[in-house]
Amino acid sequence: MLNRRAFLTSAAALAVTPAIPAQLLAATAPAAVSVTTIWVGGHYGEFDWHPFHAKDRLDALRQLLHYHGWNEEEIGRALTLPEDKLAKELSSAEIDVARAEAMDGLQVDEIKAHHWIRAGMGACCSRCSYECDAESGARAVGEEAVCEECLTLEDKLTLGDNDEVEEELIELMMDYECAEAEVRKVLTRSMDPTVIPAAMWEKCLATARAEL
């Protein structure tokens, strides 16, 4: 049984609860997460592809065609065609959409170059601005899309490509006949050579000397 003090305390709590403003209760509730289903679309072989949040392929196509300047009449006619004729129409225009599951959950305006590379697609290199794609060796380094030519040994260390780092370092050491100061000078042009682990440096130096 409750004693008198406990009873009064619990009664007071019940009396106060309804007085909490509804706005305050709403503010403390967890925010709803906006889930997106991302499609990407553009012209074959071009770097004009754009992401769209769409419920299905037809919805994505509608947004894509509108984005590329088709008028409502043209879009309506195309999307009411049977699937085989729609495919022929899109092929003729060299345009289409594809799902990009790796981008799901992102807002369209949040999607950056590195997201395209992580999704196995193409983007412009964040460093040199040239077009690149994952298939040709571009990598996502942090929040950058980096083409194969702009990747440094430091990038590859960050990505965990240690075998490739060692191969390149050995080759560089051999080119400079294992003159460590010269090798470090060359490396300084694109990175901080001190990030190379000492054990890796010694291993590569010993291999390079053995090869000379």
C-alpha positions in Angstrom: 0.0 0.0 0.0 1.1 3.6 -0.7 1.8 5.8 2.3 0.4 9.3 2.3 3.6 11.0 1.0 4.0 8.6 -1.9 0.3 9.0 -2.8 0.5 12.8 -2.9 3.7 12.7 -5.0 2.2 10.4 -7.6 -1.0 12.4 -7.7 1.0 15.6 -8.3 2.9 14.0 -11.1 -0.3 12.9 -12.8 -1.7 16.4 -12.5 1.4 18.0 -14.1 1.7 15.7 -17.1 -1.3 17.0 -19.1 0.0 20.5 -18.7 3.1 19.8 -20.9 2.5 21.7 -24.2 1.9 19.4 -27.2 4.5 21.4 -29.2 7.2 20.4 -26.6 6.2 16.8 -26.8 6.4 16.9 -30.5 9.8 18.5 -30.4 11.2 15.7 -28.2 9.8 12.9 -30.4 12.4 11.3 -32.8 12.4 12.9 -36.2 11.1 10.8 -39.0 13.8 9.5 -41.3 13.1 10.3 -45.0 13.9 7.2 -46.9 14.8 7.6 -50.6 14.9 5.2 -53.5 17.5 6.5 -55.9 17.5 6.0 -59.7 20.0 7.6 -62.0 19.4 8.5 -65.6 21.0 10.2 -68.6 22.3 9.6 -72.1 24.4 6.6 -73.0 28.1 7.3 -72.7 27.6 10.9 -71.5 28.4 12.5 -68.1 24.9 14.1 -67.9 23.4 11.5 -65.6 21.4 12.8 -62.7 19.9 11.2 -59.6 16.2 11.0 -58.9 14.2 9.8 -55.9 11.4 7.8 -57.6 8.9 5.2 -56.5 9.5 3.0 -59.6 11.0 3.0 -63.1 8.2 4.9 -64.8 8.3 7.6 -62.1 12.1 7.9 -62.6 11.7 8.0 -66.4 9.1 10.8 -66.1 11.5 12.8 -64.0 14.4 12.1 -66.3 12.6 13.1 -69.5 11.3 16.3 -67.9 14.8 17.1 -66.6 16.1 16.7 -70.2 13.5 19.0 -71.7 10.8 16.7 -73.0 7.4 18.4 -72.8 4.4 16.9 -70.9 2.8 15.6 -74.1 5.9 13.8 -75.2 6.4 12.3 -71.8 2.8 11.2 -71.5 2.9 9.6 -75.0 6.2 7.8 -74.3 5.2 6.4 -70.9 1.9 5.0 -72.2 3.7 2.9 -74.8 4.0 -0.9 -74.4 7.3 -1.9 -72.8 8.9 -3.0 -76.1 8.0 0.2 -77.9 9.1 2.3 -74.9 12.4 0.5 -74.9 12.8 1.3 -78.6 11.9 4.9 -78.1 14.4 5.3 -75.3 17.1 3.5 -77.3 16.5 5.8 -80.2 16.9 8.8 -77.9 20.0 7.1 -76.3 18.6 7.7 -72.9 17.5 5.5 -69.9 17.4 5.1 -66.2 18.9 2.6 -63.8 18.6 1.8 -60.1 21.4 3.0 -57.8 20.9 1.0 -54.6 24.2 2.3 -53.2 22.7 5.8 -53.1 19.4 4.8 -51.4 18.7 6.9 -48.3 20.6 9.9 -49.6 18.7 13.1 -50.5 19.2 13.9 -54.2 20.9 17.2 -53.4 23.3 15.4 -51.0 24.7 13.1 -53.8 28.3 14.1 -54.7 31.0 12.9 -57.0 32.3 10.4 -54.5 28.9 8.8 -54.2 28.8 8.1 -57.9 32.2 6.4 -57.7 31.2 4.3 -54.7 28.2 3.2 -56.7 30.5 2.0 -59.4 29.6 4.8 -61.8 31.3 7.9 -63.3 32.0 11.4 -62.1 34.4 14.3 -62.6 37.6 14.0 -60.6 37.6 16.3 -57.6 41.2 17.2 -58.2 41.7 17.5 -62.0 38.0 17.8 -63.1 38.4 15.2 -65.8 35.7 12.6 -66.3 36.5 9.3 -64.7 34.7 6.2 -63.6 35.2 3.3 -61.2 35.7 0.8 -64.0 38.8 2.7 -65.2 40.3 2.9 -61.7 38.8 6.0 -60.1 38.3 5.7 -56.3 36.4 7.4 -53.6 38.9 8.9 -51.1 37.0 10.4 -48.2 34.6 12.8 -49.8 36.6 13.1 -53.1 36.2 11.3 -56.4 39.8 10.7 -57.5 40.8 9.5 -61.0 43.5 6.9 -61.3 46.1 9.5 -62.5 45.5 11.7 -59.4 45.7 8.9 -56.9 48.8 9.2 -54.7 50.6 6.6 -52.6 49.0 8.3 -49.5 45.5 7.8 -51.0 46.3 4.2 -51.6 47.6 3.8 -48.0 44.3 5.3 -46.8 42.4 2.9 -49.0 44.4 -0.1 -47.7 46.0 -0.9 -51.0 49.3 -1.7 -49.4 50.6 -4.2 -52.0 50.2 -1.6 -54.7 51.9 1.0 -52.5 54.9 -1.3 -52.0 55.2 -2.1 -55.7 55.3 1.5 -56.6 57.6 2.4 -53.8 60.1 -0.3 -54.8 60.0 0.8 -58.4 60.6 4.4 -57.4 63.5 3.4 -55.2 65.1 1.4 -58.0 64.7 4.4 -60.4 66.8 6.5 -58.0 69.2 3.7 -57.1 67.9 3.6 -53.5 69.0 7.2 -52.8 66.5 7.7 -50.0 66.8 11.5 -49.9 66.0 11.7 -53.6 63.0 9.3 -53.2 61.6 11.3 -50.4 62.0 14.5 -52.4 60.1 13.0 -55.3 57.3 11.8 -53.0 57.0 15.2 -51.4 55.6 16.6 -54.7 52.4 14.7 -54.1 52.3 13.6 -50.5 53.9 13.7 -47.0 56.4 10.8 -47.2 56.4 10.4 -43.4 53.0 8.8 -43.6 54.6 5.7 -45.1 55.1 3.3 -42.2 58.8 2.8 -41.3 58.5 -1.0 -41.5 57.1 -0.7 -45.1 59.8 1.7 -46.1 62.6 -0.6 -44.8 61.0 -3.7 -46.5 60.7 -1.9 -49.9 64.2 -0.5 -49.6 65.7 -4.0 -48.9 63.7 -5.4 -51.9 64.9 -2.6 -54.2 68.5 -3.0 -53.2 68.3 -6.8 -53.8 66.9 -6.1 -57.3 69.6 -3.7 -58.3 
